Amino acid sequence: MLFLLIVTAILGYFTWSLMKAREKLPKGPIPLPLIGNLHQLIYTCWKNGGTVAGFNEFKKQYGRVFTIWMGPIPSVHIADFDVAYETHIKRAHTFGVRYAKGGMNYIREGRGIIASNGDFWLEHRRFALSTLRNFGLGRNIMEEKIMEEYRYRFQDFKKTNFKNGGIEIHASSFFDLLVGSIINTLLVSERFEQDDEEFEKLKVNLAKSLEKVSIIDAFTPFWLLKSDLWKWRTKTIFGPFDFVYALVNKGIQRRVDAIKSGKHVISENGDDYVDAFMIKMEKDKKEGIDSSFTLETLAIDLYDLWLAGQETTSTTLTWACACLLNYPKVYEKLRKELLGVTGGTRSIGLNDRPATPYLNATINEIQRIASILNTNLFRILEEDTEIDGQPVSAGAVVATQLAMLHTDEVNFKNPTEFNPERFLENNNLEKTLIPFGIGKRSCLGESLARAELYLITGNIVLDYDLEPAGPMPEVKTATPFGLMKRPPNYNIRFVAVNK
């Protein structure tokens, strides 16, 4: 009897605490003690066929800002562009702190560029931006590097994968190698080759992981992730990330050994990101600075830059070809525009952007359809504030759900339809498209990704006809419940155009 009274009292206390906490948060479903709204979230997403569809159901019930309790943690979801702009741009300081616990902090432990905060984040983000600019980001030299890799990759696969009049290959494998080599050349001056067993193992395992990781993993306590009790899931979901991190460390050690042996000599400004980082380390050491630039933090920075710079663009390009295969009239219109600009005698370049409105609109629509995160990364509030006129208490986590914004029927009529014309018919529509995020924590590799998407997509349209090498892929994600919105799994044939 006493035990029952104690349990009842504890549950009563938690229930009362939840009710009081809800008074300082936007509206949302009624949570239960300890588990919050997890049961409703799982059921609603399952019932509606995916995370984004589930969130849209909550939006219909509670409005453009709503609260979902992830266990004991309240998460506030913004599903409206105007609200996102007002919070993340006009009040960027309040909404600029990354929520970096649970799965986000696995391996990173407060370091890196994606999950760190404060002075560490500012210093390492600024260093990454300035270093990448020094190596050509935003200049003609970057265009040359992208096009060099583009041409090499097609020539290389023509030797090994030419069949039925074209280059037949698994779409994501092709773009993984192409995009992966571009970012890897910037970071460590190394290109990936077809027969690279480590890279192939990395991609296979990473794909499996990204298909299974979910929003719940982001809120799983760090101590639980590291415990024996949870190792069945940690090994499955995060094991591939351990492998990526091990490869990064191995690459750094190779560079350190090469410098010691004299096989690699660092030039005045360095040849790649690792060189530049080591120059910074040595400079801080000479000046007696208690520096956060160490080999350990270099490994985390490289880990973040590689994951962000490779996976996002490769995934978007895989979506691009799936869309273009399914919409041949868009492809025909694209080629007509590009031939009009180039005369069919040269490649498309970044300087051609003002003359290619249809290509620009098509890339916008590809990014809208792709919206590669079903659930966006979270920020955490360190002070009480308001969102859309509703109180939000310190300690709540907040995310602008990009995939919801990009399928908002108010702005994007018939959102499941691939329709580049929508961006030509409405000049203001592009401002509501934010595939690289919004505010202080937006993607630092945006300019590189935009250059890759424009050059690779445009020149594929100029140089090749696309055919499905097998079943036509659906313009539909294979992972509606995962953290990442993975593209369909398909093979493609690139047939060279006779110019």
VODREN-881105 format. One record per residue (C-alpha): chain; x, y, z. Coordinates in nm, 2 decimals, always signed. Example, Ala and Ser with C-alpha at 12.3 -4.5 7.8 and 13.67 -1.06 7.14 Angstrom:
// residues 2
PT mol   east  north     up
PT   A  +1.23  -0.45  +0.78
PT   A  +1.37  -0.11  +0.71
END
This chain:
// residues 499
PT mol   east  north     up
PT   A  +0.00  +0.00  +0.00
PT   A  +0.28  +0.24  +0.09
PT   A  +0.46  +0.15  -0.23
PT   A  +0.15  +0.23  -0.43
PT   A  +0.11  +0.57  -0.26
PT   A  +0.48  +0.65  -0.33
PT   A  +0.44  +0.56  -0.70
PT   A  +0.12  +0.76  -0.72
PT   A  +0.28  +1.06  -0.55
PT   A  +0.58  +1.05  -0.79
PT   A  +0.36  +1.02  -1.10
PT   A  +0.14  +1.30  -0.96
PT   A  +0.44  +1.53  -0.91
PT   A  +0.57  +1.46  -1.27
PT   A  +0.23  +1.52  -1.41
PT   A  +0.19  +1.85  -1.22
PT   A  +0.54  +1.96  -1.33
PT   A  +0.46  +1.88  -1.70
PT   A  +0.14  +2.08  -1.68
PT   A  +0.32  +2.38  -1.54
PT   A  +0.60  +2.35  -1.80
PT   A  +0.34  +2.34  -2.08
PT   A  +0.22  +2.68  -1.98
PT   A  +0.55  +2.83  -2.10
PT   A  +0.56  +2.65  -2.43
PT   A  +0.37  +2.66  -2.76
PT   A  +0.07  +2.43  -2.80
PT   A  +0.11  +2.06  -2.86
PT   A  -0.03  +1.72  -2.77
PT   A  -0.06  +1.63  -2.40
PT   A  +0.26  +1.45  -2.29
PT   A  +0.29  +1.17  -2.04
PT   A  +0.55  +1.17  -1.75
PT   A  +0.89  +1.04  -1.86
PT   A  +0.80  +0.94  -2.22
PT   A  +0.65  +1.27  -2.32
PT   A  +0.49  +1.25  -2.66
PT   A  +0.70  +0.97  -2.80
PT   A  +0.40  +0.74  -2.82
PT   A  +0.20  +0.99  -3.02
PT   A  +0.49  +1.09  -3.24
PT   A  +0.57  +0.73  -3.34
PT   A  +0.20  +0.65  -3.40
PT   A  +0.12  +0.97  -3.59
PT   A  +0.43  +0.94  -3.82
PT   A  +0.35  +0.57  -3.88
PT   A  -0.01  +0.64  -3.95
PT   A  +0.08  +0.92  -4.20
PT   A  +0.36  +0.73  -4.37
PT   A  +0.66  +0.93  -4.25
PT   A  +0.82  +1.19  -4.02
PT   A  +0.73  +1.50  -4.23
PT   A  +0.38  +1.38  -4.29
PT   A  +0.34  +1.32  -3.92
PT   A  +0.47  +1.67  -3.83
PT   A  +0.23  +1.81  -4.08
PT   A  -0.05  +1.64  -3.89
PT   A  +0.06  +1.81  -3.57
PT   A  +0.08  +2.14  -3.76
PT   A  -0.29  +2.11  -3.87
PT   A  -0.39  +2.05  -3.51
PT   A  -0.17  +2.30  -3.32
PT   A  -0.06  +2.57  -3.57
PT   A  +0.27  +2.68  -3.74
PT   A  +0.47  +2.64  -3.41
PT   A  +0.41  +2.34  -3.19
PT   A  +0.57  +2.15  -2.90
PT   A  +0.66  +1.77  -2.90
PT   A  +0.80  +1.63  -2.58
PT   A  +1.09  +1.40  -2.66
PT   A  +1.08  +1.21  -2.33
PT   A  +1.16  +1.48  -2.07
PT   A  +1.28  +1.74  -2.32
PT   A  +1.04  +1.98  -2.49
PT   A  +1.11  +2.03  -2.87
PT   A  +0.96  +2.32  -3.04
PT   A  +0.90  +2.29  -3.42
PT   A  +0.87  +2.58  -3.65
PT   A  +0.68  +2.51  -3.97
PT   A  +0.64  +2.85  -4.12
PT   A  +0.90  +3.06  -4.31
PT   A  +0.80  +3.40  -4.17
PT   A  +0.84  +3.26  -3.82
PT   A  +1.17  +3.10  -3.91
PT   A  +1.30  +3.43  -4.05
PT   A  +1.19  +3.63  -3.75
PT   A  +1.35  +3.40  -3.50
PT   A  +1.67  +3.28  -3.68
PT   A  +1.76  +3.60  -3.87
PT   A  +1.62  +3.89  -3.67
PT   A  +1.70  +3.72  -3.33
PT   A  +2.00  +3.51  -3.44
PT   A  +2.18  +3.54  -3.11
PT   A  +1.90  +3.38  -2.92
PT   A  +1.85  +3.10  -3.17
PT   A  +2.22  +3.03  -3.25
PT   A  +2.32  +2.77  -2.99
PT   A  +2.33  +2.41  -3.12
PT   A  +2.16  +2.13  -2.92
PT   A  +2.45  +1.89  -2.91
PT   A  +2.36  +1.61  -2.67
PT   A  +2.27  +1.25  -2.74
PT   A  +2.34  +1.12  -3.09
PT   A  +2.47  +1.46  -3.22
PT   A  +2.75  +1.45  -2.96
PT   A  +2.85  +1.09  -3.03
PT   A  +3.23  +1.11  -3.12
PT   A  +3.22  +1.49  -3.12
PT   A  +3.19  +1.54  -2.75
PT   A  +3.14  +1.92  -2.78
PT   A  +3.41  +1.96  -3.05
PT   A  +3.39  +2.00  -3.43
PT   A  +3.21  +2.26  -3.64
PT   A  +2.85  +2.12  -3.65
PT   A  +2.79  +2.05  -3.28
PT   A  +3.02  +2.28  -3.09
PT   A  +2.92  +2.62  -2.94
PT   A  +3.07  +2.94  -2.80
PT   A  +3.42  +3.06  -2.87
PT   A  +3.53  +2.71  -2.99
PT   A  +3.26  +2.71  -3.26
PT   A  +3.33  +3.07  -3.37
PT   A  +3.70  +3.01  -3.40
PT   A  +3.68  +2.68  -3.59
PT   A  +3.40  +2.79  -3.82
PT   A  +3.58  +3.12  -3.91
PT   A  +3.90  +2.92  -3.97
PT   A  +3.72  +2.67  -4.19
PT   A  +3.55  +2.94  -4.40
PT   A  +3.87  +3.14  -4.45
PT   A  +4.07  +2.83  -4.53
PT   A  +3.82  +2.70  -4.79
PT   A  +3.81  +3.05  -4.95
PT   A  +4.19  +3.05  -4.97
PT   A  +4.17  +2.72  -5.16
PT   A  +3.94  +2.86  -5.42
PT   A  +3.58  +2.85  -5.27
PT   A  +3.38  +3.11  -5.46
PT   A  +3.66  +3.17  -5.72
PT   A  +3.74  +3.03  -6.07
PT   A  +3.99  +2.79  -5.92
PT   A  +3.71  +2.60  -5.75
PT   A  +3.52  +2.57  -6.08
PT   A  +3.83  +2.42  -6.24
PT   A  +3.87  +2.16  -5.96
PT   A  +3.50  +2.06  -5.99
PT   A  +3.52  +2.03  -6.37
PT   A  +3.85  +1.84  -6.35
PT   A  +3.69  +1.58  -6.12
PT   A  +3.37  +1.58  -6.33
PT   A  +3.56  +1.49  -6.65
PT   A  +3.79  +1.25  -6.48
PT   A  +3.50  +1.05  -6.32
PT   A  +3.31  +1.01  -6.65
PT   A  +3.63  +0.91  -6.84
PT   A  +3.72  +0.66  -6.56
PT   A  +3.38  +0.49  -6.56
PT   A  +3.37  +0.48  -6.93
PT   A  +3.67  +0.24  -6.91
PT   A  +3.50  +0.00  -6.67
PT   A  +3.12  +0.05  -6.69
PT   A  +3.04  +0.11  -7.06
PT   A  +2.75  -0.11  -7.16
PT   A  +2.45  -0.08  -7.40
PT   A  +2.58  +0.23  -7.55
PT   A  +2.65  +0.42  -7.23
PT   A  +2.80  +0.43  -6.89
PT   A  +2.58  +0.21  -6.66
PT   A  +2.63  +0.26  -6.29
PT   A  +2.45  +0.28  -5.96
PT   A  +2.35  +0.65  -5.93
PT   A  +2.45  +0.71  -5.57
PT   A  +2.78  +0.53  -5.61
PT   A  +2.88  +0.75  -5.90
PT   A  +2.80  +1.08  -5.72
PT   A  +2.96  +0.95  -5.40
PT   A  +3.29  +0.91  -5.58
PT   A  +3.26  +1.24  -5.77
PT   A  +3.15  +1.46  -5.48
PT   A  +3.36  +1.27  -5.23
PT   A  +3.68  +1.33  -5.43
PT   A  +3.61  +1.70  -5.47
PT   A  +3.58  +1.76  -5.09
PT   A  +3.86  +1.51  -5.01
PT   A  +4.10  +1.69  -5.25
PT   A  +4.03  +2.01  -5.06
PT   A  +4.08  +1.85  -4.72
PT   A  +4.37  +1.61  -4.77
PT   A  +4.47  +1.63  -5.14
PT   A  +4.35  +1.28  -5.21
PT   A  +4.11  +1.15  -5.48
PT   A  +3.90  +0.84  -5.42
PT   A  +3.93  +0.57  -5.68
PT   A  +3.68  +0.29  -5.79
PT   A  +3.88  +0.02  -5.63
PT   A  +3.92  +0.19  -5.29
PT   A  +3.79  -0.08  -5.06
PT   A  +3.79  +0.15  -4.75
PT   A  +3.57  +0.40  -4.93
PT   A  +3.33  +0.14  -5.06
PT   A  +3.30  -0.01  -4.71
PT   A  +3.25  +0.34  -4.57
PT   A  +2.97  +0.43  -4.81
PT   A  +2.79  +0.10  -4.77
PT   A  +2.79  +0.12  -4.39
PT   A  +2.72  +0.49  -4.38
PT   A  +2.41  +0.44  -4.61
PT   A  +2.28  +0.17  -4.38
PT   A  +2.33  +0.39  -4.08
PT   A  +2.16  +0.70  -4.24
PT   A  +1.86  +0.48  -4.33
PT   A  +1.81  +0.38  -3.97
PT   A  +1.90  +0.68  -3.76
PT   A  +1.60  +0.87  -3.64
PT   A  +1.50  +1.18  -3.44
PT   A  +1.48  +0.97  -3.13
PT   A  +1.85  +0.89  -3.15
PT   A  +1.92  +1.27  -3.12
PT   A  +1.75  +1.27  -2.78
PT   A  +1.89  +0.95  -2.64
PT   A  +2.11  +1.04  -2.34
PT   A  +2.48  +1.02  -2.41
PT   A  +2.55  +0.80  -2.11
PT   A  +2.29  +0.55  -2.25
PT   A  +2.44  +0.55  -2.60
PT   A  +2.78  +0.45  -2.44
PT   A  +2.63  +0.19  -2.21
PT   A  +2.62  -0.19  -2.26
PT   A  +2.24  -0.17  -2.23
PT   A  +2.22  +0.03  -2.56
PT   A  +2.52  -0.11  -2.75
PT   A  +2.28  -0.32  -2.98
PT   A  +2.16  +0.01  -3.13
PT   A  +2.47  +0.22  -3.09
PT   A  +2.67  -0.04  -3.29
PT   A  +2.41  -0.05  -3.57
PT   A  +2.35  +0.32  -3.60
PT   A  +2.68  +0.48  -3.50
PT   A  +2.93  +0.21  -3.59
PT   A  +2.98  +0.35  -3.94
PT   A  +3.06  +0.69  -3.79
PT   A  +3.33  +0.53  -3.58
PT   A  +3.47  +0.39  -3.91
PT   A  +3.47  +0.74  -4.07
PT   A  +3.64  +0.89  -3.77
PT   A  +3.90  +0.61  -3.78
PT   A  +3.97  +0.68  -4.15
PT   A  +4.01  +1.05  -4.07
PT   A  +4.26  +0.98  -3.79
PT   A  +4.45  +0.74  -4.02
PT   A  +4.48  +1.01  -4.28
PT   A  +4.61  +1.26  -4.03
PT   A  +4.87  +1.02  -3.91
PT   A  +4.98  +0.95  -4.26
PT   A  +5.03  +1.33  -4.31
PT   A  +5.22  +1.36  -3.98
PT   A  +5.45  +1.07  -4.07
PT   A  +5.51  +1.21  -4.42
PT   A  +5.61  +1.55  -4.27
PT   A  +5.85  +1.39  -4.02
PT   A  +6.01  +1.18  -4.30
PT   A  +6.04  +1.47  -4.53
PT   A  +5.81  +1.32  -4.80
PT   A  +5.56  +1.61  -4.75
PT   A  +5.68  +1.96  -4.70
PT   A  +5.42  +2.22  -4.60
PT   A  +5.43  +2.52  -4.83
PT   A  +5.38  +2.88  -4.70
PT   A  +5.00  +2.87  -4.72
PT   A  +4.96  +2.49  -4.73
PT   A  +4.82  +2.27  -5.01
PT   A  +4.50  +2.16  -4.84
PT   A  +4.30  +2.20  -4.52
PT   A  +4.52  +1.97  -4.31
PT   A  +4.83  +2.17  -4.40
PT   A  +4.65  +2.50  -4.32
PT   A  +4.54  +2.36  -3.98
PT   A  +4.89  +2.24  -3.90
PT   A  +5.03  +2.59  -3.99
PT   A  +4.77  +2.73  -3.75
PT   A  +4.88  +2.49  -3.48
PT   A  +5.24  +2.58  -3.51
PT   A  +5.17  +2.95  -3.51
PT   A  +4.96  +2.93  -3.19
PT   A  +5.24  +2.72  -3.03
PT   A  +5.51  +2.98  -3.12
PT   A  +5.29  +3.26  -2.98
PT   A  +5.23  +3.07  -2.66
PT   A  +4.85  +3.06  -2.71
PT   A  +4.65  +2.80  -2.53
PT   A  +4.50  +2.68  -2.85
PT   A  +4.20  +2.47  -2.94
PT   A  +4.37  +2.37  -3.26
PT   A  +4.52  +2.03  -3.19
PT   A  +4.54  +1.70  -3.39
PT   A  +4.24  +1.57  -3.19
PT   A  +4.02  +1.87  -3.29
PT   A  +4.15  +1.85  -3.64
PT   A  +4.01  +1.50  -3.66
PT   A  +3.67  +1.61  -3.55
PT   A  +3.67  +1.91  -3.79
PT   A  +3.77  +1.69  -4.08
PT   A  +3.50  +1.44  -3.98
PT   A  +3.23  +1.72  -3.99
PT   A  +3.35  +1.88  -4.31
PT   A  +3.37  +1.55  -4.49
PT   A  +3.03  +1.43  -4.38
PT   A  +2.86  +1.76  -4.45
PT   A  +3.05  +1.83  -4.78
PT   A  +3.01  +1.48  -4.92
PT   A  +2.68  +1.33  -4.81
PT   A  +2.46  +1.63  -4.87
PT   A  +2.56  +1.72  -5.23
PT   A  +2.59  +1.35  -5.34
PT   A  +2.24  +1.28  -5.21
PT   A  +2.10  +1.59  -5.38
PT   A  +2.25  +1.49  -5.72
PT   A  +2.11  +1.14  -5.69
PT   A  +1.77  +1.30  -5.63
PT   A  +1.84  +1.53  -5.93
PT   A  +1.88  +1.24  -6.18
PT   A  +1.58  +1.06  -6.04
PT   A  +1.37  +1.37  -6.10
PT   A  +1.51  +1.43  -6.45
PT   A  +1.46  +1.07  -6.56
PT   A  +1.09  +1.10  -6.46
PT   A  +1.04  +1.44  -6.63
PT   A  +1.20  +1.42  -6.98
PT   A  +1.03  +1.75  -7.09
PT   A  +1.22  +1.93  -6.82
PT   A  +1.54  +1.77  -6.95
PT   A  +1.46  +1.88  -7.31
PT   A  +1.39  +2.23  -7.20
PT   A  +1.71  +2.25  -7.00
PT   A  +1.92  +2.13  -7.29
PT   A  +1.76  +2.38  -7.52
PT   A  +1.85  +2.66  -7.28
PT   A  +2.20  +2.54  -7.23
PT   A  +2.27  +2.49  -7.60
PT   A  +2.15  +2.84  -7.66
PT   A  +2.40  +2.97  -7.40
PT   A  +2.70  +2.76  -7.50
PT   A  +2.63  +2.69  -7.87
PT   A  +2.72  +2.33  -7.79
PT   A  +3.09  +2.42  -7.82
PT   A  +3.19  +2.45  -7.45
PT   A  +3.09  +2.35  -7.10
PT   A  +2.86  +2.55  -6.89
PT   A  +3.03  +2.77  -6.63
PT   A  +2.95  +2.96  -6.31
PT   A  +2.96  +3.29  -6.50
PT   A  +2.66  +3.16  -6.71
PT   A  +2.42  +3.17  -6.42
PT   A  +2.25  +3.49  -6.51
PT   A  +2.18  +3.35  -6.86
PT   A  +2.03  +3.02  -6.74
PT   A  +1.71  +3.10  -6.55
PT   A  +1.55  +2.76  -6.62
PT   A  +1.86  +2.57  -6.49
PT   A  +1.86  +2.78  -6.18
PT   A  +1.49  +2.71  -6.13
PT   A  +1.54  +2.34  -6.19
PT   A  +1.82  +2.32  -5.93
PT   A  +1.59  +2.51  -5.68
PT   A  +1.32  +2.25  -5.75
PT   A  +1.56  +1.96  -5.71
PT   A  +1.67  +2.09  -5.37
PT   A  +1.31  +2.15  -5.27
PT   A  +1.21  +1.79  -5.36
PT   A  +1.53  +1.65  -5.21
PT   A  +1.51  +1.84  -4.87
PT   A  +1.75  +1.58  -4.75
PT   A  +1.67  +1.61  -4.37
PT   A  +1.33  +1.47  -4.26
PT   A  +1.41  +1.63  -3.93
PT   A  +1.63  +1.94  -3.91
PT   A  +1.91  +1.98  -3.65
PT   A  +1.81  +2.14  -3.32
PT   A  +1.91  +2.46  -3.14
PT   A  +1.87  +2.50  -2.76
PT   A  +1.74  +2.81  -2.59
PT   A  +1.95  +2.95  -2.30
PT   A  +1.69  +3.21  -2.20
PT   A  +1.32  +3.25  -2.19
PT   A  +1.18  +3.40  -2.51
PT   A  +0.87  +3.41  -2.74
PT   A  +0.80  +3.24  -3.08
PT   A  +0.51  +3.36  -3.28
PT   A  +0.36  +3.53  -2.97
PT   A  +0.39  +3.22  -2.76
PT   A  +0.62  +3.18  -2.46
PT   A  +0.91  +2.94  -2.48
PT   A  +1.11  +2.86  -2.17
PT   A  +1.49  +2.82  -2.15
PT   A  +1.60  +2.46  -2.19
PT   A  +1.36  +2.39  -2.48
PT   A  +1.51  +2.28  -2.81
PT   A  +1.40  +2.44  -3.13
PT   A  +1.42  +2.34  -3.50
PT   A  +1.29  +2.50  -3.82
PT   A  +1.17  +2.20  -4.01
PT   A  +1.30  +2.26  -4.36
PT   A  +1.12  +1.97  -4.52
PT   A  +0.79  +2.10  -4.39
PT   A  +0.86  +2.45  -4.53
PT   A  +0.95  +2.30  -4.86
PT   A  +0.62  +2.11  -4.89
PT   A  +0.40  +2.39  -4.75
PT   A  +0.10  +2.40  -4.99
PT   A  +0.05  +2.77  -4.92
PT   A  +0.38  +2.85  -5.09
PT   A  +0.43  +2.54  -5.31
PT   A  +0.11  +2.43  -5.49
PT   A  +0.10  +2.05  -5.55
PT   A  +0.42  +2.01  -5.35
PT   A  +0.48  +1.65  -5.46
PT   A  +0.50  +1.75  -5.82
PT   A  +0.84  +1.83  -5.98
PT   A  +0.78  +2.17  -6.14
PT   A  +1.07  +2.41  -6.20
PT   A  +0.84  +2.66  -6.36
PT   A  +0.70  +2.75  -6.01
PT   A  +1.02  +2.94  -5.94
PT   A  +0.99  +3.13  -6.27
PT   A  +0.63  +3.22  -6.22
PT   A  +0.69  +3.36  -5.87
PT   A  +1.01  +3.55  -5.82
PT   A  +0.95  +3.57  -5.44
PT   A  +0.93  +3.19  -5.40
PT   A  +1.31  +3.13  -5.39
PT   A  +1.34  +3.32  -5.06
PT   A  +1.13  +3.06  -4.89
PT   A  +1.36  +2.78  -5.01
PT   A  +1.63  +2.73  -4.75
PT   A  +1.80  +2.40  -4.82
PT   A  +2.12  +2.51  -4.64
PT   A  +1.95  +2.61  -4.32
PT   A  +1.88  +2.96  -4.18
PT   A  +2.06  +3.19  -3.94
PT   A  +2.39  +3.16  -3.76
PT   A  +2.42  +2.78  -3.80
PT   A  +2.35  +2.75  -4.17
PT   A  +2.58  +2.53  -4.37
PT   A  +2.93  +2.67  -4.42
PT   A  +2.98  +2.47  -4.74
PT   A  +2.69  +2.64  -4.91
PT   A  +2.89  +2.81  -5.19
PT   A  +3.08  +2.49  -5.27
PT   A  +2.75  +2.29  -5.28
PT   A  +2.58  +2.55  -5.50
PT   A  +2.88  +2.54  -5.74
PT   A  +2.88  +2.16  -5.76
PT   A  +2.50  +2.14  -5.82
PT   A  +2.51  +2.40  -6.10
PT   A  +2.82  +2.27  -6.28
PT   A  +2.75  +1.90  -6.25
PT   A  +2.38  +1.91  -6.33
PT   A  +2.42  +2.16  -6.61
PT   A  +2.71  +1.98  -6.78
PT   A  +2.54  +1.64  -6.75
PT   A  +2.24  +1.78  -6.93
PT   A  +2.47  +1.92  -7.20
PT   A  +2.69  +1.61  -7.24
PT   A  +2.46  +1.31  -7.18
PT   A  +2.12  +1.16  -7.24
PT   A  +1.99  +0.99  -6.92
PT   A  +1.82  +0.64  -6.92
PT   A  +1.72  +0.42  -6.64
PT   A  +1.94  +0.10  -6.63
PT   A  +1.66  -0.11  -6.48
PT   A  +1.33  +0.00  -6.33
PT   A  +1.25  +0.37  -6.34
PT   A  +1.31  +0.52  -5.99
PT   A  +1.02  +0.67  -5.81
PT   A  +1.06  +1.03  -5.69
PT   A  +1.00  +0.91  -5.34
PT   A  +1.23  +0.87  -5.04
PT   A  +1.34  +0.52  -4.93
PT   A  +1.36  +0.64  -4.57
PT   A  +1.05  +0.84  -4.47
PT   A  +1.11  +0.77  -4.10
PT   A  +1.49  +0.83  -4.09
PT   A  +1.67  +1.15  -3.99
PT   A  +1.79  +1.18  -4.35
PT   A  +1.56  +1.17  -4.65
PT   A  +1.75  +0.92  -4.86
PT   A  +1.70  +0.92  -5.24
PT   A  +1.56  +0.62  -5.43
PT   A  +1.80  +0.33  -5.50
PT   A  +1.85  +0.29  -5.88
PT   A  +2.09  +0.24  -6.17
PT   A  +2.14  +0.49  -6.44
PT   A  +2.28  +0.50  -6.80
PT   A  +2.47  +0.81  -6.92
PT   A  +2.47  +0.81  -7.30
PT   A  +2.70  +1.06  -7.46
PT   A  +2.54  +1.32  -7.69
PT   A  +2.70  +1.36  -8.03
PT   A  +2.77  +1.73  -8.06
END
